Amino acid sequence: MTHIAAFVAGTFVASAIVAHAVPRSRTRPERYKTLDTFAQALSYIQTSYVKRVDERRLLYGAIRGMVDELDPHSTFLTPRRYRSLREDTDGKFAGIGIKLRDDRASTPVVDSVVPSSPAARAKIRPGDRLLEIDGAKTGVVVKRGWHHLLRGRAGSRIRLLVIRSGWRRARRFELVRQRIVVPTVEELGLESGIGYLSIARFQEATARDTERALRQLQVDAGGRLQGLVLDLRNNPGGLLDQSVQVADLFLGRGLIVSVIGRPGSKVERHRAHAAGSWTGFRMIVLVDRGTASAAEIVAGALQDNRRAKILGGKTYGKGSVQTFIDLKDGSGLKLTTAHYYTPQGRSLEGVGIKPDIYWSGEGSRVRRRNRTRWWSRLPAKLRKKLGDDPQLFTGYQTLRSWLGSNSR
């Protein structure tokens, strides 16, 4: 079984350890009566329903309905969906290296392109629209899930019909799928001594990549990192162990999270370790409504341990832990097995994290009057990033004020 701090529905999930054993439980006569009723209903549907129905489809539907009765975060996954989601959380899969916006009202739009991927080499860009995938029009494909069709065996070919703003007509591309590694961590030096680090989700290599990014930021800062903006906005969560490891990087001591299952089960308490900690600088954490689950574990641990200030709006409020369980035919269960609590004993389920510094200006651009003289000395790329992202600009300015920067 695998513990995950589960994502918002429809986003990435994954596993680390899998249990194939069927749990033992006490048999009861009432259970067999219920199962007899189920078998009777299934038999009537197979023999008397006006149309022939695939038996596997019926059984999958029954399991899905059973799991859906439990809570909003538990679900049953067919073999194809389960395999795809496991690949997503591993961060490695065979594809062409594009992420599409899930806009079901129109043809899918390329949201981002993985560097050095087949799509990047073909010069496919964000904003491009896919009209066809392997000859199937995307208006139909989207209803079935385009993401399944983009993936396949490494070395296999895929044909796309793509339209771009400014093109007179759509163009055809034939790409060869390859193993794709999706980066989850991005770093950028904002100015001497101050760094920016964004974590998009928590998958297998996130803690390792975060530590690598911190080393690079330290080099960029001339060996002394003084401040860090940690961006967890729109991070839907992911693997519990990775969120604990990331929080541990920024904490030299203290409780990170408590994981409590059903009554009588063992309580897991994850604590920070002094070795390998990055604690010699000030921190601001950016959050929003899309910050959920594993990302909330990190934000909550840093807030409760007074390691960082949280800037943004109230987070999603996902306080339960899911376990992925492999089933014999390749399908799987995502089952709620525990709830987690922040170091101060807070449950975030339905509540979320309340920021230390509220931000309510999403969507606006940084006005010129808010830019002081130091602005003109920043690189053009950095000015654009800060100018287009007022929440980041506010976090950056706040951090500079804490550090007593005299470079205004």
Helices and strands as residue ranges (DSSP letters): E 2-5, H 29-48, H 55-68, E 75-77, H 79-90, E 92-95, E 98-101, E 109-113, H 118-121, E 129-133, E 136-137, H 138-144, H 146-150, E 157-163, E 171-176, E 178-181, E 185-191, E 194-199, H 206-220, E 227-231, E 238-239, H 240-250, E 255-260, E 268-271, E 282-287, H 294-304, E 309-312, E 320-326, E 332-341, E 357-358, G 368-370, G 373-377, H 380-387, H 390-403
